[in-house]
């Protein structure tokens, strides 16, 4: 099989990856710095700018909505690509990770909570990347619930909510963290188990 020369663009690969779902994934990545800038500029605590926090929440929700939309379109159009499989979770982690870090930097979330979530997300992402050539671990219902809870909780913390609603936001955030930890353990067990089975099958073959 003839390999493409170095420096030669694989136009077929470009056409396969140039689709609406992948464009939405790229849009989500591009919205992350805008969200971070808006949220940081608005400030935190009692001195936060309500209008600025609201705009930051709008950008966050729009970016999060592209996650649902690009996955749905990719399945509907049959346009699932390797780029999408790899870039989509990275875009998700970049968005939620940025929200956790900035909210902690502003004093709205404790750092231990952010570190706990980020360690889980990075660990699962790295493990998936290591075994992606021979094993694809699909998102579980728990993983999807984690994403929804994190999105709702983070949006609530970004918004300038009055005191009674902040209690509800904390309840959702703590639920999100609990599901994040539990699903992290489940994914780790599933990924390591799949890797062991692959090695055993390779040796047997």
Secondary structure, DSSP 8 states (H G I E B T S, - for coil): -----TT---HHHHHHH-SHHHHHHHHHHHHHHHHHHHHHHH--GGG--HHHHHHHHHHHHHHHHHHHHHHHHHHHHT---HHHHHHHHHHHHHHHHHHHHHHHHTTSS-HHHHHHHHHHHHHHHHHHHHHTTT------HHHHHHHHHHHHHHHHHHS---HHHHHHHHHHHHHHHHHHHHHHHHHHHHHHHHHHHHHHHHHH-
